[in-house]
């Protein structure tokens, strides 16, 4: 049983004359006898080499991680440059070192977008927590978002698409020439075929097909004869093609000589006419094309006092064929359909043969089951050829670790975001090389779990669809959060910089304590409110974003900058209005700060969607919106009307008119964006209507 290496639960036959005649470390012997020579130990074994190869595969940063990192570095550099410039200008004007440092520090603090890495970490951590509740263990938080951008999912067949529960499914009895199922009432010939197949199996079975035969015997045979018979001689699996024979004898000396194995092997030892051979070949063709694994069953009535040296010396009567089936999981059709709707292509990478894999793939609605590529064929391809083949080939059979790794690397070089699902040791290198490695929690090996970044605790592939939706939701909401950060940072920076640069009467309108308070408001707003936003409608019916896309398009960045500039205009208008009324510095500072906080609150609400209106988004289920907005309003009220806090922030309590003016301008500086969104919806509806009319005219012309 090489399932630890190949992922396939069915045992393989080893023979000295075969090319693959090695018995590997970590595998188990199901039946037979052998003498083996040790040729490798430790890291030189196949198992050891796979484990060693994992050390050479370096983990890569996700595309989003790289983009956010570069953006933050750019802002840090800009902050440092501005700090030095402002400090230099102020120092050479006033020669006051402390005052110059304070003003420069205030501006630098307003520029640095420290909320972005905080928001990124918060989104990933909460996303991992949500996935854990769904039954997915997240080992690397950064993959939470990456999963939402996956363009290709590579999956194993056995145990992932199928149940990994081999069962007896169909019978072919040569006597009547018919293929029958086992769901109804079985005739005597069918029962006799099951009985003989069981006798040809190990008394204590390990092989999945032999376990299935014993289970079928217990189900359909009323009188259990196993306790009355003991095996007196065994011919282990051997020969080319392979077969095995068991001889049982009861207390009365009655013998049962039963054999099973490759149909060709049993046919060679049976006296069959051409018509019978044609029937058998036709039955085999029919069953294998439907994804069944077949074994022929025979019986010998020639009793020898001395056992022949080989089982091939017996003359057998060909009784029929038993067909086994590892059925697809009940929900797998829906899982594939969900992936396809989301624009994600699926590829099967399996150690099984092409015929069985294609048959199963066809049954579950898998796209591209007609074409396949074997591991040996794949290893002969040069890199440019392989990159082209992986584009239009969706089934890869007879795979081994090196071949799987080449597939993953070829897909990555085609700018695909690759998710790899595996459970065996042989999947380890591919799991680690993929952008998202996903291991099975129940049947996965330790090496697979160590190499993976996600673990499906219940081995349920449908959970992966939910995880992709979660990843897309996180990406969309993180984008909203960072657009909010950019928009709200612009008025903070310009409100600090413009009075300073233009030499207005009150140049130091904000101090570090004001910036710190604003950061305390903006952090929870972008991290908590936006992270808790529900998934947008039809998000899983869109194609994943291309890996070459930047986090923001120029249009999206322009919108954020425009929002920030309009808020800045409103704040500076309040500043100038206060000056025109000859208000003191503390009152102007308070009005400017109130305007900024009000704009911050409404910007949070407006930017919950860049398409739907604020009235629509207020119906979204997000209890944290009211909580965070309420805390912000209460905190602002305390700053304005609690004397100790008012003095600390160098504020002045506002009159009702001043408060209404500040909040009103803050509201107007943001709410204009609702008109922009209305225009966007109107254009979308208009184009949709025109498209519908053009389609209607096409059908009318037909």
C-alpha positions in Angstrom: 0.0 0.0 0.0 1.8 3.1 -1.3 -1.0 5.6 -0.3 1.4 7.6 1.9 3.4 8.4 -1.3 0.8 8.4 -4.0 -2.4 9.2 -2.3 -4.1 6.2 -3.9 -5.5 3.7 -1.4 -5.4 0.7 -3.7 -2.5 -1.6 -3.3 0.1 -2.1 -6.1 1.8 -5.3 -7.1 5.6 -5.5 -6.8 7.7 -8.0 -8.8 11.4 -8.3 -9.5 10.8 -8.3 -13.2 8.8 -5.0 -13.1 10.5 -1.6 -13.6 9.2 -0.3 -10.3 10.3 -3.2 -8.1 11.2 -1.2 -5.0 9.5 -1.3 -1.7 9.6 2.1 -0.1 9.9 3.3 3.4 6.6 4.2 5.0 4.5 1.9 2.9 2.8 -1.2 4.2 2.5 -4.8 2.8 -1.0 -6.0 2.3 -0.3 -9.5 1.3 2.4 -11.8 -0.1 6.0 -12.8 0.8 9.3 -11.3 -0.4 13.0 -10.9 0.4 14.3 -7.3 -0.1 17.7 -5.7 -0.2 18.1 -2.4 1.6 19.3 0.2 -0.9 18.7 3.5 0.9 18.1 4.8 4.4 17.1 8.1 6.0 17.1 11.1 3.7 18.2 8.9 0.7 14.8 7.0 0.8 12.0 8.3 -1.4 10.1 9.5 1.7 13.3 11.2 3.0 13.9 13.0 -0.3 10.4 14.4 -0.3 10.8 15.7 3.2 14.3 17.1 2.4 13.0 18.8 -0.8 10.6 21.0 1.3 13.6 22.8 2.8 14.5 24.1 -0.7 11.2 25.6 -1.5 11.0 29.2 -0.3 7.7 30.8 0.7 6.8 33.9 -1.3 5.0 37.0 -0.2 1.5 37.4 -1.5 0.9 40.1 -4.2 -1.2 42.2 -1.8 1.4 41.9 0.9 4.1 43.2 -1.5 1.9 46.1 -2.7 0.9 47.3 0.7 4.5 47.0 2.0 5.8 49.1 -0.9 3.0 51.7 -0.4 3.8 52.0 3.4 7.5 52.3 2.7 6.8 55.1 0.2 4.7 56.9 2.8 7.4 56.5 5.4 10.0 57.9 3.1 7.7 60.8 2.2 7.0 61.5 5.9 10.8 61.5 6.7 11.5 64.0 3.8 8.6 66.3 4.8 9.7 66.1 8.4 13.2 67.3 7.5 11.9 70.1 5.2 9.3 71.5 7.6 11.8 71.3 10.5 14.4 73.1 8.4 12.0 75.9 7.3 10.7 76.5 10.8 14.1 76.3 12.5 15.7 78.9 10.1 12.6 81.2 10.6 12.4 81.0 14.4 15.6 79.4 15.6 13.4 77.6 18.1 14.6 74.0 18.1 11.7 72.5 20.2 8.9 74.4 18.4 10.3 73.4 15.0 10.6 69.8 16.0 7.0 69.8 17.3 5.6 71.2 14.1 7.6 68.9 11.9 6.6 65.9 14.1 2.9 66.8 13.9 3.1 66.9 10.1 5.1 63.7 9.9 2.6 61.9 12.2 -0.2 63.0 9.9 1.5 61.6 6.8 2.4 58.2 8.1 -0.4 55.7 7.3 0.3 53.4 10.3 -3.3 52.3 10.2 -2.6 50.3 6.9 -0.4 47.6 8.4 -2.6 47.5 11.5 -5.7 47.1 9.3 -4.0 44.4 7.2 -3.0 42.4 10.3 -6.5 42.9 11.9 -8.3 41.8 8.7 -6.1 38.7 8.4 -6.4 37.7 12.1 -10.2 38.1 12.2 -10.5 36.3 8.8 -8.5 33.4 10.2 -10.8 33.4 13.2 -13.9 33.3 11.0 -12.4 30.5 8.9 -11.7 28.5 12.1 -15.4 28.7 12.9 -16.1 27.4 9.4 -13.9 24.3 10.0 -10.7 25.6 8.3 -7.5 25.9 10.3 -5.3 28.8 9.1 -1.6 28.4 9.7 -0.5 31.5 7.7 -2.8 34.4 8.1 -1.7 36.1 4.9 -3.2 33.3 2.8 -6.7 34.3 4.1 -6.9 37.1 1.5 -4.9 35.3 -1.2 -7.5 32.5 -1.3 -10.0 35.1 -2.6 -7.8 35.8 -5.6 -7.2 32.1 -6.5 -7.5 31.5 -10.2 -6.7 27.8 -10.2 -7.6 25.0 -7.7 -5.5 21.8 -8.1 -7.1 18.9 -6.3 -6.5 15.2 -5.7 -9.1 12.7 -6.7 -9.2 9.9 -4.1 -10.7 11.1 -0.9 -11.2 14.6 -2.1 -13.5 14.2 -5.1 -14.4 10.7 -4.1 -15.4 9.2 -0.7 -12.2 7.0 -0.5 -14.5 4.1 0.5 -14.1 1.3 -2.0 -17.3 -0.8 -2.2 -18.5 -3.7 -4.4 -20.8 -2.1 -6.9 -21.5 -4.4 -9.9 -21.2 -8.0 -10.9 -20.7 -9.8 -14.3 -21.6 -13.5 -14.2 -20.3 -15.3 -17.3 -23.1 -17.9 -17.1 -25.8 -15.3 -18.0 -23.6 -12.7 -19.7 -25.2 -9.8 -17.9 -23.8 -6.9 -15.8 -25.9 -6.4 -12.7 -25.9 -4.1 -9.7 -26.1 -5.3 -6.1 -28.9 -3.1 -5.0 -31.7 -5.6 -5.6 -32.2 -9.3 -4.8 -29.2 -11.3 -6.0 -29.5 -14.7 -7.7 -27.6 -17.8 -6.8 -25.0 -17.2 -9.5 -24.3 -13.6 -8.2 -24.0 -14.9 -4.6 -21.7 -17.7 -5.7 -19.5 -15.1 -7.5 -19.3 -13.0 -4.3 -18.6 -16.2 -2.2 -15.7 -17.2 -4.4 -14.2 -13.7 -4.5 -14.2 -13.6 -0.7 -12.5 -17.0 -0.5 -9.8 -15.7 -2.8 -9.1 -12.8 -0.4 -7.1 -12.7 2.8 -9.0 -14.1 5.9 -8.1 -10.9 7.7 -8.2 -8.3 4.9 -6.1 -5.1 4.6 -6.7 -4.3 1.0 -9.6 -2.0 0.4 -11.2 -4.2 -2.3 -10.8 -7.4 -0.1 -12.5 -5.5 2.8 -15.3 -4.7 0.4 -15.6 -8.3 -0.6 -15.8 -9.5 3.0 -18.5 -6.8 3.7 -20.5 -7.9 0.7 -20.2 -11.6 1.7 -21.6 -10.7 5.2 -24.4 -8.8 3.7 -25.6 -11.2 1.0 -24.6 -14.7 2.2 -27.0 -16.0 4.9 -24.9 -18.9 6.1 -21.4 -17.8 7.0 -19.0 -20.6 6.2 -15.9 -18.8 7.3 -15.7 -20.3 10.8 -15.9 -23.9 9.4 -13.1 -23.4 6.8 -9.4 -22.8 7.3 -6.8 -21.8 4.7 -4.5 -24.8 4.0 -2.5 -23.3 1.2 -1.9 -19.8 -0.3 -0.5 -18.6 -3.6 0.3 -15.0 -3.0 -0.3 -12.3 -5.6 2.1 -13.0 -8.4 2.6 -13.6 -12.1 2.2 -11.3 -15.1 -0.6 -10.3 -15.1 -0.9 -10.9 -11.4 -3.4 -13.2 -9.7 -3.7 -14.9 -6.3 -5.2 -18.3 -5.2 -6.3 -19.6 -1.8 -7.2 -23.1 -0.9 -9.6 -23.6 2.0 -10.7 -26.9 3.6 -13.4 -27.7 6.1 -13.5 -30.4 8.8 -15.0 -32.9 6.3 -12.1 -32.5 4.0 -14.0 -30.5 1.4 -11.8 -28.0 -0.4 -12.5 -24.7 -2.0 -9.9 -23.4 -4.6 -10.7 -19.8 -5.4 -8.7 -17.3 -7.4 -9.0 -13.6 -8.3 -6.8 -11.2 -10.1 -6.3 -9.4 -13.4 -9.0 -10.6 -15.9 -6.2 -11.5 -18.5 -4.5 -13.8 -15.9 -7.7 -15.7 -15.1 -8.7 -15.9 -18.7 -5.3 -17.5 -19.6 -5.9 -20.3 -17.1 -9.5 -20.9 -18.2 -10.9 -22.9 -21.0 -13.0 -20.2 -22.8 -14.3 -20.2 -26.4 -14.2 -17.0 -28.5 -17.8 -16.0 -27.7 -17.1 -16.1 -24.0 -13.9 -14.1 -24.4 -15.7 -11.5 -26.4 -18.4 -11.2 -23.7 -15.7 -10.8 -21.0 -13.8 -8.1 -23.0 -17.0 -6.2 -23.6 -18.0 -6.3 -19.9 -14.5 -5.1 -18.9 -14.6 -2.3 -21.4 -18.1 -1.2 -20.2 -17.1 -1.2 -16.5 -13.7 0.5 -16.8 -15.2 3.2 -19.0 -17.6 4.0 -16.1 -14.8 4.3 -13.6 -15.0 0.8 -12.0 -12.0 -1.2 -11.0 -12.4 -4.9 -12.0 -11.1 -8.2 -10.8 -11.9 -11.6 -12.4 -12.9 -14.5 -10.2 -12.3 -18.2 -11.0 -12.7 -21.6 -9.3 -10.7 -24.8 -9.7 -12.3 -28.3 -9.2 -9.0 -30.2 -9.8 -8.0 -31.5 -6.4 -4.3 -32.5 -6.0 -2.9 -34.4 -3.1 0.2 -32.3 -3.5 -0.1 -28.6 -4.1 1.3 -27.5 -7.5 4.4 -25.4 -7.4 2.6 -22.4 -8.9 -1.0 -21.4 -9.2 -0.7 -21.1 -12.9 -0.7 -25.0 -13.0 -4.3 -25.0 -12.0 -7.1 -25.1 -14.6 -9.8 -22.6 -13.5 -13.4 -22.1 -14.5 -14.0 -18.4 -15.2 -16.9 -17.4 -13.0 -17.2 -13.7 -13.6 -16.0 -10.2 -12.7 -16.5 -8.2 -9.6 -16.4 -4.4 -10.1 -15.5 -1.9 -7.3 -16.3 1.8 -7.1 -15.1 4.7 -5.0 -18.2 6.9 -5.4 -18.0 10.7 -5.8 -18.9 12.8 -2.8 -22.6 13.9 -2.8 -21.9 17.6 -2.9 -18.9 17.6 -5.3 -21.0 18.6 -8.4 -22.1 21.7 -6.6 -18.6 22.5 -5.4 -17.2 22.4 -8.9 -20.1 24.5 -10.2 -19.5 27.1 -7.5 -15.8 27.3 -8.5 -16.7 27.7 -12.2 -19.3 30.4 -11.4 -16.5 32.2 -9.5 -14.2 32.1 -12.5 -11.9 29.6 -10.9 -10.6 26.7 -13.1 -10.1 23.3 -11.4 -7.4 20.7 -12.2 -7.2 17.1 -11.0 -3.7 15.9 -10.1 -3.9 12.2 -9.1 -1.8 9.1 -8.9 -4.7 7.1 -10.4 -4.9 6.0 -14.0 -6.5 8.2 -16.8 -9.5 6.0 -17.5 -10.8 5.9 -13.9 -10.1 9.6 -13.4 -11.9 10.6 -16.6 -14.9 8.5 -15.7 -15.2 10.0 -12.3 -14.6 13.5 -13.6 -17.3 13.1 -16.2 -19.8 12.0 -13.6 -19.3 15.0 -11.4 -19.6 17.6 -14.1 -15.8 18.3 -14.3 -14.9 20.5 -17.3 -12.1 19.3 -19.5 -12.2 15.6 -18.6 -11.6 14.6 -22.2 -7.9 15.5 -22.2 -5.2 14.2 -19.7 -1.5 14.1 -19.3 0.5 11.5 -17.4 3.4 12.1 -15.1 6.0 10.4 -17.4 4.7 12.4 -20.4 4.9 15.6 -18.3 8.5 15.1 -17.2 9.6 14.9 -20.9 8.2 18.3 -21.7 10.5 21.4 -21.7 9.4 24.4 -19.6 7.8 26.5 -22.5 5.9 23.4 -23.7 4.7 22.6 -20.1 3.5 26.2 -19.6 1.3 25.8 -22.7 0.1 22.3 -21.8 -1.1 23.3 -18.3 -3.3 26.0 -19.8 -5.7 23.6 -21.5 -5.1 20.3 -19.7 -7.2 19.8 -16.6 -6.5 16.1 -15.7 -3.0 15.0 -14.7 -2.7 11.2 -14.0 0.0 8.9 -12.6 1.6 11.8 -10.8 4.5 11.8 -8.5 6.1 14.6 -6.3 8.4 16.0 -9.0 5.7 16.1 -11.6 3.2 17.8 -9.2 5.8 20.4 -8.3 6.4 21.2 -12.0 2.7 21.7 -12.6 2.4 24.2 -9.7 5.5 26.1 -10.9 4.3 26.2 -14.5 0.9 27.6 -13.4 2.6 30.2 -11.3 4.8 31.2 -14.2 1.6 31.8 -16.2 0.6 34.4 -13.6 -2.0 32.1 -11.9 -2.8 32.3 -8.2 -2.6 28.6 -7.3 -4.4 26.7 -4.5 -3.2 23.1 -4.1 -5.2 20.5 -2.2 -3.4 17.4 -1.0 -3.1 14.9 1.8 -0.2 12.6 1.1 3.6 12.9 1.6 3.9 13.1 -2.1 1.9 16.3 -2.1 4.3 18.1 0.3 6.5 19.9 -2.2 3.5 21.1 -4.3 1.6 22.2 -1.2 4.5 24.3 -0.1 5.2 25.8 -3.5 1.6 26.8 -4.2 0.4 30.2 -3.2 -2.2 28.5 -1.0 -1.4 24.9 0.2 -4.5 23.1 1.6 -4.2 19.9 3.5 -6.9 17.5 4.7 -7.3 17.4 8.4 -8.6 13.8 8.9 -6.7 11.8 6.3 -3.8 14.1 5.7 -0.3 13.1 6.6 1.9 15.2 9.0 4.2 16.2 6.1 1.2 17.5 4.1 -0.1 19.4 7.1 3.3 20.9 7.9 3.7 22.1 4.2 0.2 23.5 3.9 -1.0 27.0 4.9 -4.6 25.9 5.4 -6.1 22.7 6.8 -9.7 21.5 6.0 -10.5 20.0 9.4 -13.4 17.8 8.2 -11.9 17.1 4.7 -15.0 18.9 3.2 -14.1 20.5 -0.1 -17.3 22.6 0.0 -15.8 24.6 2.9 -13.2 25.8 0.4 -15.9 27.6 -1.6 -16.9 29.4 1.5 -13.2 30.2 2.2 -12.8 31.7 -1.2 -15.9 33.9 -0.6 -14.4 34.9 2.7 -11.1 35.8 1.0 -12.9 37.9 -1.6 -14.9 39.6 1.1 -11.7 40.4 3.0 -10.0 41.9 -0.1 -13.0 44.0 -1.0 -13.4 45.3 2.6 -9.7 45.9 3.1 -9.8 47.9 -0.1 -12.6 50.1 1.3 -10.6 50.5 4.6 -7.4 51.6 2.8 -9.4 54.0 0.5 -10.9 55.5 3.6 -7.4 55.8 5.2 -6.1 57.7 2.1 -9.2 60.0 2.0 -9.1 60.9 5.6 -5.3 61.4 5.8 -5.3 64.0 3.0 -7.3 66.6 5.1 -5.3 65.9 8.2 -2.0 66.4 6.3 -3.2 69.5 4.4 -4.8 71.1 7.5 -1.5 70.8 9.3 0.7 71.8 6.3 -1.2 74.6 4.5 -1.5 77.1 7.5 2.1 76.3 8.3 3.4 76.8 4.7 1.3 79.9 3.9 2.0 81.6 7.3 -1.6 81.9 8.4 -2.4 83.6 11.6 -2.7 80.3 13.5 -0.2 78.0 11.8 0.0 75.3 14.4 -3.7 74.4 14.3 -3.1 70.8 15.3 -0.6 69.4 17.8 0.6 65.8 18.2 -2.2 65.1 20.8 -4.8 65.9 18.2 -3.2 63.6 15.6 -3.0 60.8 18.2 -6.7 61.2 19.0 -7.5 61.1 15.2 -5.5 57.9 14.9 -7.4 56.3 17.8 -10.6 57.0 15.9 -9.4 56.0 12.4 -7.8 52.7 13.6 -11.0 51.1 14.9 -13.1 52.6 12.1 -11.1 51.0 9.3 -10.2 47.8 11.1 -13.4 46.9 12.9 -16.2 48.4 10.9 -15.0 47.6 7.4 -13.8 44.1 8.4 -17.3 43.3 9.7 -19.0 44.4 6.5 -21.0 41.5 4.8 -20.1 40.1 1.4 -21.2 42.1 -1.5 -24.0 40.8 -3.8 -22.8 38.5 -6.7 -19.1 38.7 -5.5 -18.8 35.0 -6.1 -20.1 35.4 -9.7 -17.2 37.5 -10.8 -13.8 36.3 -12.1 -10.9 36.6 -9.7 -8.7 39.6 -10.1 -5.6 39.1 -12.3 -2.4 38.8 -10.4 -0.9 41.7 -12.4 -3.6 44.1 -11.1 -2.5 46.7 -8.6 -4.4 47.1 -5.3 -5.8 50.4 -6.5 -6.6 51.4 -10.1 -5.8 55.1 -11.0 -9.6 55.7 -11.0 -10.0 54.4 -7.5 -7.0 56.3 -6.2 -8.3 59.5 -7.9 -11.7 59.1 -6.2 -10.0 58.7 -2.7 -7.8 61.7 -3.3 -10.8 63.8 -4.6 -12.8 62.8 -1.4 -9.9 63.9 0.7 -9.5 67.2 -1.1 -13.2 68.1 -0.8 -13.1 67.4 2.9 -9.9 69.6 3.1 -11.7 72.4 1.3 -14.6 72.2 3.8 -12.2 72.3 6.8 -10.2 75.2 5.4 -13.4 77.1 4.7 -14.4 76.7 8.4 -10.9 77.9 9.3 -11.2 81.1 7.2 -14.8 81.6 8.3 -13.6 81.5 11.9 -10.9 84.1 11.1 -13.5 86.4 9.4 -15.5 86.3 12.6 -12.4 87.2 14.5 -12.6 84.0 16.6 -9.7 83.0 18.8 -7.3 80.2 18.0 -8.9 77.7 20.4 -12.4 78.2 19.0 -11.1 77.9 15.4 -9.2 74.8 16.3 -12.3 73.2 17.9 -14.5 74.0 14.9 -11.9 72.7 12.4 -11.5 69.5 14.5 -15.3 69.0 14.8 -15.6 69.4 11.0 -12.9 66.8 10.5 -14.5 64.3 13.0 -18.0 64.8 11.4 -16.5 64.2 7.9 -14.8 61.1 9.3 -18.1 59.7 10.5 -19.9 60.3 7.3 -17.0 59.1 5.2 -17.1 55.9 7.1 -20.8 55.5 6.2 -20.6 56.7 2.6 -17.6 54.5 1.7 -19.3 51.3 2.8 -20.1 50.9 -0.8 -18.8 52.8 -3.9 -22.0 51.8 -5.9 -25.0 51.5 -3.6 -26.5 54.5 -1.7 -26.0 55.2 2.0 -29.7 54.3 2.5 -29.0 50.9 1.1 -25.8 50.3 3.1 -27.5 51.3 6.3 -29.6 48.2 5.9 -26.5 46.0 5.9 -26.1 43.8 8.9 -23.1 45.3 10.8 -23.8 46.0 14.4 -20.4 47.5 14.9 -21.2 50.6 12.8 -23.6 52.0 15.4 -21.2 51.1 18.2 -18.1 52.8 16.7 -20.0 55.9 15.5 -21.7 56.2 18.9 -18.3 56.0 20.8 -16.8 58.6 18.4 -19.7 61.0 19.0 -19.6 60.6 22.8 -15.8 61.0 22.8 -16.1 64.2 20.8 -18.9 65.5 23.1 -16.6 64.9 26.1 -13.8 66.8 24.5 -16.0 69.8 23.8 -17.9 70.1 27.0 -15.8 68.5 29.8 -13.4 71.3 30.9 -10.5 69.1 31.8 -10.4 67.4 28.4 -11.2 70.7 26.7 -8.1 72.3 28.2 -5.9 69.3 27.5 -6.7 69.6 23.8 -6.6 73.4 23.8 -10.2 73.5 22.7 -13.1 75.9 23.4 -16.7 74.8 24.0 -18.7 75.7 20.9 -22.0 77.5 20.7 -25.0 75.8 19.1 -24.5 77.8 15.9 -20.7 77.0 15.8 -21.4 73.3 16.4 -24.1 73.2 13.7 -21.9 75.1 11.2 -19.0 72.7 11.8 -21.0 69.5 11.6 -23.0 70.8 8.6 -19.9 71.6 6.5 -18.4 68.3 7.5 -21.5 66.5 6.3 -21.7 68.4 3.0 -18.0 67.8 2.3 -18.7 64.0 2.2 -22.3 63.6 1.2 -21.7 64.9 -2.3 -20.3 61.5 -3.2 -23.8 60.1 -3.0 -24.6 62.1 -6.2 -21.5 60.5 -7.8 -22.8 57.0 -6.9 -26.2 57.8 -8.2 -24.7 58.8 -11.5 -22.8 55.6 -11.6 -25.9 53.5 -11.0 -27.9 55.5 -13.6 -25.2 54.9 -16.3 -25.1 51.2 -15.3 -28.9 50.8 -15.6 -28.9 52.8 -18.9 -26.2 50.6 -20.5 -28.0 47.5 -19.3 -31.2 48.7 -20.8 -29.6 49.5 -24.1 -27.9 46.1 -24.1 -31.2 44.4 -23.5 -32.8 46.4 -26.4 -30.0 45.4 -28.8 -30.4 41.8 -27.9 -34.1 42.0 -28.4 -33.6 43.5 -31.9 -31.2 40.7 -32.8 -33.8 38.1 -31.9 -36.5 40.0 -33.7 -34.3 40.1 -36.9 -33.9 36.4 -36.7 
